[in-house]
Amino acid sequence: MSATRSTYVEEEGVYRFHMEHPVPAYLVALVAGDLQPADIGPRSRVWAEPCLLPTATSKLSGAVEQWLSAAERLYGPYMWGRYDIVFLPPSFPIVAMENPCLTFIISSILESDEFLVIDVIHEVAHSWFGNAVTNATWEEMWLSEGLATYAQRRITTETYGAAFTCLETAFRLDALHRQMKLLGEDSPVSKLQVKLEPGVNPSHLMNLFTYEKGYCFVYYLSQLCGDPQRFDDFLRAYVEKYKFTSVVAQDLLDSFLSFFPELKEQSVDCRAGLEFERWLNATGPPLAEPDLSQGSSLTRPVEALFQLWTAEPLDQAAASASAIDISKWRTFQTALFLDRLLDGSPLPQEVVMSLSKCYSSLLDSMNAEIRIRWLQIVVRNDYYPDLHRVRRFLESQMSRMYTIPLYEDLCTGALKSFALEVFYQTQGRLHPSLRRTIQQILSQGLGPGAEPSVEQASAGADSEVDADTPALLLGDEPPSSAISLRDVNVSA
C-alpha cells in the first residue's frame, strides 16, 4: 500500500498500514496478489509476480537509488522514507501511478529499457511535485505533471547527459504537435487552466498538453532566471514552503516572482506574447519551446534516414537507407523515426514494401514501443503481408497503450472486420475499462445501439470465431467500406 509503514499479524490475518504524512485521496492505493519482493537499493525494493521478479530486479538494481540521489541534490531530501515499485499485470489500464512510497507501473514497460527509465524517473519526480505539493484542482494538473516532467528531465540530464534528454524531449514534443493536429489549435483541453465546463470530459485532461505544454511553461520560467541551478534552488524553496499542501497556479507564480525580485521589477509576467496569463489560458501549442540543439547528435541521423526514405528514386534511396544499422540506435531514435513515417502515412505502396523488406524482421525482435509504431504503419498503409504481425501483437498485448492506437487505426481505415475478429478472440483477457473503450471504438459510425456485445463469462481467451463470421484473410483485398456490426458475431 502507499504507506510509510506496514505490519502483518499472522494469527489475525490482518495487514495494517500507516502513512505519517498527509496525502490527497487520489494517492491512496492498495494492491494485492501473488507478489514477491526484492531489494534493489538501500531504501527501495521491487514487488512483482515471481515470473517477472528477476527481470525487474536486474533492470532497476542500483538505478533507483541513483535517481533518488540526483533528485535530492536538485530539490531537497526525499521525504517519504521508502521508494518501492510494484509491477502490475499488462491489463492494468494505466502505465504508471506515483502513489507515495509505492509506485505502480505496468509490467509491459519492462520490455523497453529507455521507456522504463523515463517512466520511473518521472514517478520519482512526483515525490516532490504532485505528492508533496499537489495541484488543488484537476483543472490545473500541469502543476503536477508539468513540474514533474521538468524535474524528470533535470534528473536525466544530471544522470545521462543533455543529448539523451533532448532526444526524449524532441520525441515527446513531436507527439504533442501530433495531438494538436488531431484536436485542433482551439481545443479547450489544450489550455493549461482547463475549465471543467459542459462538453469537457474530465478524463481528457490527462493529455500531452498537461505534460508537455506544462513542461514548456516551466522551462520558460527557468530560462527567465538565466540559470537552471538558480531555478532548481527556487523549486527547492517552493517545495519546502508548500509541502504537504495543495496549491493553485498563482501560488507557484507569486513564489517565482518573490524569489526573483529582479524579474518582478522587469514585469516578465506581462511580456508581449508571453504573458503568464496567456500561457495559462490560451489554447494551442506552447508559446515557446526549449532549445534542443544539444541532442542533434542523436536526432540528426533520424532526420537523415527519414529523408532518404522519402527521396526519389526509391531504389537508390532504399539502398542507402538499408546501409544504416538502426539496431544500434537508442529506442527513442527508432521510435522517432517510425513516428516520422507515421506522420507521412499513407505512403506509396512501394515504399512500404521496401520498408518491410528492410526492417520488418528486425523491428519484430524489438520492444513493444517500437513494434506498435511499425504495426501502425502497416495498418495505416493497408499493408496486408504484415497483417499477421498485427494480430499476433494484439493477441499478446493487454495494455491500453499498446492496443487502443492499433484499434483506432484499424477502425479508421478498411480493416474494421479484422479488428472485430481480433477483439472477439481477445476480449476475455482485457481489463473491463479497456474492453469498453475498444467497444466504443468499434461502434463508431455504426449508428445508435450498434456496439459489440461482450458476455465475459462466455468469451474466454480461447474463443473461436463463429463459422459464419466473415474473416479478413491475409491476401484478401480490403473491403470497400467498414463492415456493419450486424454482419459480425462478436459475442461468444
C-alpha positions in Angstrom: 0.0 0.0 0.0 1.0 3.6 -0.4 2.1 3.9 3.2 5.3 4.6 5.1 4.9 1.6 7.4 3.0 -1.7 7.3 2.6 -4.6 9.6 1.1 -8.0 9.3 -0.4 -10.0 12.2 -0.3 -13.6 11.0 -2.6 -15.1 13.6 -5.2 -12.5 12.8 -4.5 -12.4 9.1 -4.6 -8.6 9.2 -2.4 -6.1 7.5 -2.1 -2.6 9.0 -0.7 0.4 7.1 0.3 3.8 8.3 1.1 7.0 6.4 2.7 9.7 8.5 2.3 12.5 6.0 -1.0 14.0 4.7 -1.8 12.9 1.1 -4.7 13.7 -1.2 -7.2 10.9 -1.6 -6.2 10.0 -5.2 -2.8 8.9 -3.9 -4.2 6.2 -1.5 -3.7 2.9 -3.3 -3.7 -0.8 -2.4 -2.5 -3.8 -4.4 -3.0 -7.5 -3.7 -1.8 -10.5 -5.5 1.0 -13.1 -5.8 3.7 -10.6 -5.3 7.3 -11.2 -4.2 9.8 -8.5 -3.0 13.4 -8.0 -3.9 15.7 -5.2 -2.7 17.2 -3.0 -5.4 18.7 -0.3 -3.2 19.1 0.9 0.4 15.6 2.3 0.5 13.9 0.6 -2.5 12.6 -2.8 -3.5 10.5 -4.1 -6.3 7.4 -6.2 -5.9 6.4 -8.4 -8.8 4.9 -11.8 -9.7 7.6 -14.5 -9.3 8.0 -14.8 -13.1 8.8 -11.1 -13.5 10.9 -10.5 -10.4 14.3 -11.4 -11.9 13.8 -9.1 -14.9 12.5 -6.2 -12.8 15.4 -6.6 -10.3 18.1 -6.8 -12.9 16.8 -3.7 -14.8 16.4 -1.5 -11.7 19.0 -2.7 -9.2 21.1 0.3 -8.1 19.4 2.6 -10.6 16.6 3.9 -8.5 19.0 5.0 -5.7 21.0 6.9 -8.3 17.9 8.7 -9.5 16.7 9.4 -6.0 20.1 10.8 -5.1 20.1 13.0 -8.2 16.7 14.4 -7.3 17.7 15.1 -3.7 20.7 17.1 -4.9 18.3 19.2 -7.0 15.2 19.5 -4.9 16.0 18.6 -1.3 15.6 15.5 0.8 13.3 12.7 -0.2 10.6 12.8 2.4 8.7 9.6 2.0 11.1 7.1 3.6 10.9 4.2 1.1 10.6 4.2 -2.6 9.2 0.9 -3.7 7.8 -0.2 -7.1 5.2 -2.7 -7.8 4.8 -4.2 -11.3 1.2 -4.8 -12.3 -0.2 -7.1 -14.9 -0.3 -5.9 -18.5 -4.1 -5.5 -18.3 -3.7 -2.6 -15.8 -5.3 0.3 -17.6 -2.7 3.0 -17.0 1.1 3.0 -17.5 2.2 4.3 -14.1 1.0 6.0 -10.9 3.1 7.8 -8.4 1.5 6.5 -5.2 3.7 7.7 -2.3 6.2 5.0 -1.2 4.9 2.5 -3.7 4.9 3.5 -7.4 2.6 1.4 -9.6 3.9 0.5 -13.0 2.6 -1.7 -15.7 4.8 -4.8 -16.3 4.7 -4.3 -20.1 7.1 -1.4 -19.8 9.9 -3.8 -18.7 10.3 -4.6 -22.4 11.9 -1.2 -23.1 14.8 -0.1 -21.0 14.7 3.6 -22.1 10.9 3.9 -21.6 11.2 2.2 -18.2 14.0 4.6 -17.2 11.9 7.7 -18.2 8.7 6.4 -16.6 10.3 5.5 -13.2 12.3 8.8 -13.1 9.0 10.7 -13.8 7.3 9.0 -10.9 10.4 9.7 -8.7 10.0 13.4 -9.6 6.4 13.2 -8.5 7.6 12.6 -5.0 8.4 16.4 -4.9 5.9 17.7 -7.5 2.5 16.1 -7.2 2.8 14.1 -4.0 4.5 16.6 -1.7 3.0 19.7 -3.4 -0.3 18.9 -5.1 -2.5 20.8 -7.5 -5.6 21.9 -5.7 -7.9 21.3 -8.7 -8.0 18.9 -11.6 -8.2 22.0 -13.8 -4.6 22.7 -13.1 -3.0 19.3 -13.4 0.0 20.8 -15.1 1.2 21.9 -11.7 1.8 18.3 -11.0 2.7 16.9 -14.5 4.4 19.9 -16.0 6.7 20.3 -13.0 7.3 16.6 -12.7 8.3 16.4 -16.4 10.7 19.3 -15.9 12.2 17.7 -12.8 12.4 14.4 -14.7 14.4 16.0 -17.4 16.7 17.7 -15.0 17.4 14.3 -13.4 18.0 12.6 -16.7 20.4 15.5 -17.7 22.3 15.0 -14.5 22.4 11.2 -14.9 22.5 10.5 -18.6 23.5 13.8 -20.2 21.9 16.6 -22.2 21.8 14.8 -25.5 19.7 11.9 -24.3 17.3 14.4 -22.5 16.9 16.5 -25.7 16.2 13.3 -27.7 13.5 12.3 -25.3 12.1 15.8 -25.3 12.0 16.0 -29.1 10.2 12.7 -29.2 7.5 13.9 -26.7 7.1 17.4 -28.3 6.6 15.6 -31.7 3.8 13.7 -30.1 2.4 16.9 -28.6 2.2 18.5 -32.1 0.6 15.3 -33.4 -2.1 15.6 -30.8 -2.5 19.2 -31.6 -3.1 18.4 -35.2 -5.7 15.8 -34.2 -7.6 18.0 -31.8 -7.2 21.4 -33.4 -5.5 24.5 -32.0 -8.7 25.9 -30.5 -9.4 22.7 -28.4 -10.2 23.7 -24.8 -8.2 20.9 -23.4 -5.0 22.5 -24.9 -5.2 25.1 -22.1 -3.1 24.7 -19.0 -6.0 26.0 -17.0 -8.8 23.9 -18.4 -12.3 24.8 -17.2 -14.5 21.8 -16.4 -17.4 23.1 -18.3 -20.2 21.3 -20.1 -18.7 19.4 -23.1 -15.3 18.9 -21.4 -14.7 15.3 -20.4 -12.5 15.3 -17.2 -10.7 12.2 -18.5 -9.5 14.3 -21.5 -7.4 16.4 -19.1 -4.9 13.6 -19.0 -3.3 14.6 -22.2 0.1 15.7 -23.6 -0.7 19.4 -23.1 -0.8 18.8 -19.3 2.7 17.3 -19.5 4.5 18.9 -22.4 2.9 22.3 -22.6 3.2 22.5 -18.9 6.8 21.5 -19.2 7.4 24.2 -21.8 6.0 26.8 -19.4 8.2 25.6 -16.6 11.2 25.6 -18.9 10.4 29.1 -20.0 10.3 30.2 -16.3 13.8 28.6 -15.8 15.1 30.5 -18.8 13.8 33.8 -17.4 16.1 33.5 -14.4 19.0 32.7 -16.7 20.5 29.7 -14.8 18.9 26.2 -14.4 20.7 25.8 -11.0 19.1 29.0 -9.7 15.7 27.7 -10.8 16.5 24.4 -9.0 17.0 26.5 -5.9 13.7 28.2 -6.4 11.9 24.8 -6.8 13.5 23.5 -3.7 12.3 26.5 -1.8 8.8 26.1 -3.4 8.6 22.5 -2.2 9.8 23.4 1.3 7.2 26.2 1.6 4.2 24.2 0.3 5.0 20.6 1.1 2.0 18.5 2.2 -0.4 21.1 0.9 -2.4 21.8 -2.3 -1.7 24.9 -4.4 -3.0 26.8 -7.4 -1.0 28.3 -10.3 -1.0 31.7 -8.7 0.9 30.3 -5.7 3.6 29.0 -7.9 3.9 32.2 -10.0 3.8 34.5 -7.0 6.5 32.5 -5.3 8.6 32.6 -8.5 8.4 36.4 -8.7 9.1 36.8 -5.0 12.2 34.5 -5.3 13.4 36.5 -8.3 12.5 40.2 -7.4 14.6 41.5 -10.3 12.3 39.6 -12.7 9.2 41.0 -11.0 10.7 44.5 -11.5 11.1 43.7 -15.2 7.4 42.7 -15.4 8.3 39.4 -17.0 4.8 38.2 -16.3 3.5 40.7 -18.8 5.9 40.4 -21.8 4.0 40.8 -25.0 3.0 37.4 -26.4 4.5 35.5 -23.5 2.2 36.8 -20.7 1.8 34.3 -17.8 -1.9 34.7 -18.2 -1.7 33.7 -21.9 0.5 30.7 -21.1 -2.3 29.5 -18.7 -5.4 30.3 -20.7 -4.6 30.4 -24.4 -5.4 27.3 -26.5 -2.9 25.9 -28.9 0.7 25.0 -28.8 3.3 26.2 -26.3 4.2 29.9 -26.6 7.9 28.9 -26.6 9.7 25.6 -26.8 13.2 24.6 -25.5 16.4 24.7 -27.5 17.1 21.0 -28.2 20.3 21.5 -30.2 22.3 19.6 -27.6 20.5 16.5 -28.8 21.4 17.0 -32.5 23.9 14.2 -32.5 21.0 11.8 -31.8 18.2 13.5 -33.8 20.2 14.3 -36.9 20.6 10.7 -38.0 16.9 10.2 -37.6 16.0 13.1 -39.8 18.6 11.9 -42.4 17.2 8.4 -42.6 13.6 9.7 -42.9 14.7 12.0 -45.7 16.3 9.0 -47.5 13.1 7.0 -47.4 11.0 9.9 -48.8 13.5 10.7 -51.6 13.4 9.7 -55.2 14.4 7.5 -56.9 13.2 4.9 -54.4 15.7 2.1 -55.4 18.7 4.3 -54.8 17.3 5.8 -51.6 16.4 2.4 -50.2 19.8 1.1 -50.9 21.4 4.0 -49.0 18.9 3.7 -46.1 19.4 -0.1 -45.7 23.1 0.6 -45.1 22.2 2.4 -41.9 22.1 0.0 -39.0 19.3 1.1 -36.7 19.7 -1.9 -34.4 22.5 0.2 -32.8 20.2 3.2 -32.2 18.6 4.2 -29.0 15.0 3.2 -28.6 13.8 6.9 -28.7 15.7 7.3 -32.0 14.0 4.4 -33.6 10.6 5.5 -32.2 11.1 9.0 -33.5 12.0 7.7 -37.0 8.9 5.5 -37.1 6.7 8.4 -35.9 8.0 10.5 -38.8 6.9 7.7 -41.1 3.5 7.5 -39.4 3.1 11.3 -39.9 3.8 10.8 -43.6 1.3 7.9 -44.0 -0.3 6.8 -46.2 3.0 6.2 -48.0 3.4 4.9 -51.6 3.0 1.1 -51.5 6.4 0.5 -53.0 7.9 2.5 -50.1 6.0 0.4 -47.5 7.1 -2.8 -49.3 10.8 -1.7 -49.2 10.4 -0.6 -45.5 9.0 -4.0 -44.7 11.8 -5.8 -46.5 14.4 -3.7 -44.8 13.1 -3.5 -41.2 10.1 -5.8 -40.5 12.0 -8.8 -39.1 14.4 -6.5 -37.2 11.6 -4.5 -35.7 9.7 -7.7 -34.8 12.5 -8.5 -32.4 12.4 -5.1 -30.6 10.4 -3.9 -27.7 6.7 -3.1 -27.8 7.2 0.6 -28.1 8.9 0.0 -31.4 6.7 -2.8 -32.7 3.4 -0.9 -32.2 4.7 2.0 -34.3 5.7 -0.3 -37.1 2.4 -2.0 -36.9 0.6 1.3 -37.1 2.4 2.0 -40.3 1.3 -1.4 -41.6 -2.3 -0.6 -40.7 -2.4 2.9 -42.0 -1.0 1.8 -45.3 -3.2 -1.3 -45.6 -0.1 -3.5 -46.0 -1.7 -6.9 -45.8 1.5 -9.1 -46.0 2.4 -7.9 -42.4 -1.1 -8.0 -41.0 -0.4 -11.3 -39.2 2.1 -9.4 -37.1 -0.7 -7.0 -36.0 -2.9 -10.0 -35.0 0.0 -11.6 -33.0 0.7 -8.3 -31.3 -2.9 -7.7 -30.2 -3.2 -11.3 -29.0 -0.2 -10.8 -26.7 -0.7 -7.2 -25.5 -3.4 -6.4 -23.0 -2.3 -2.9 -22.2 -4.3 0.2 -23.1 -1.2 2.0 -24.5 -0.4 -0.9 -26.9 -4.0 -1.7 -28.0 -6.0 1.5 -28.3 -3.8 3.1 -31.0 -4.0 0.0 -33.2 -7.7 -0.4 -32.8 -8.3 3.2 -33.7 -6.2 2.9 -36.8 -7.8 -0.4 -37.8 -11.3 1.2 -37.5 -10.4 4.4 -39.3 -9.4 2.5 -42.4 -10.6 -0.5 -44.2 -9.7 -3.1 -41.6 -12.6 -2.9 -39.2 -13.7 -6.5 -39.8 -10.2 -7.7 -38.9 -10.3 -5.6 -35.7 -13.7 -7.1 -34.8 -12.3 -10.6 -35.3 -9.3 -10.0 -33.1 -11.4 -8.3 -30.4 -13.8 -11.2 -30.4 -10.9 -13.6 -29.7 -9.1 -11.5 -27.0 -11.9 -9.6 -25.2 -12.0 -12.0 -22.2 -8.4 -11.1 -21.3 -8.9 -7.3 -21.4 -9.5 -5.1 -18.4 -13.2 -4.1 -18.3 -12.5 -0.4 -18.8 -10.2 -1.2 -21.8 -12.7 -3.6 -23.2 -15.4 -0.9 -23.0 -13.2 1.7 -24.7 -12.4 -0.7 -27.6 -16.2 -1.5 -27.9 -16.8 2.3 -28.3 -14.1 2.5 -31.0 -15.5 -0.5 -32.9 -19.0 1.0 -32.8 -18.1 4.5 -34.1 -20.0 5.4 -37.2 -22.4 2.5 -37.0 -25.5 4.2 -35.6 -27.1 4.2 -32.1 -27.0 1.0 -30.2 -24.6 -0.7 -32.6 -22.0 -1.8 -30.2 -20.2 -5.2 -29.8 -21.8 -7.1 -27.0 -19.5 -8.7 -24.5 -20.5 -11.6 -22.3 -17.4 -12.0 -20.3 -18.4 -15.3 -18.8 -18.5 -17.0 -22.2 -15.9 -15.0 -24.1 -12.7 -16.7 -23.0 -9.2 -16.2 -24.4 -9.6 -19.3 -26.4 -12.9 -18.4 -28.1 -13.0 -19.1 -31.8 -14.7 -17.0 -34.5 -18.1 -18.2 -35.4 -18.1 -20.3 -38.6 -20.5 -17.7 -40.2 -18.3 -14.8 -39.2 -16.7 -13.1 -42.3 -13.0 -13.1 -41.6 -10.4 -11.0 -43.3 -7.7 -13.3 -44.5 -4.1 -12.4 -45.5 -4.0 -11.7 -49.1 -7.7 -10.6 -49.3 -8.5 -7.3 -50.9 -9.6 -4.7 -48.4 -13.3 -4.3 -48.2 -14.8 -1.3 -49.9 -16.3 0.1 -46.7 -16.4 -0.6 -42.9 -18.3 -3.8 -42.3 -21.5 -3.4 -40.2 -21.6 -4.9 -36.8 -24.8 -6.8 -37.6 -22.7 -8.8 -40.1 -20.2 -10.0 -37.5 -20.9 -12.0 -34.4 -18.5 -10.7 -31.7 -20.2 -12.3 -28.7 -19.4 -15.8 -27.9 
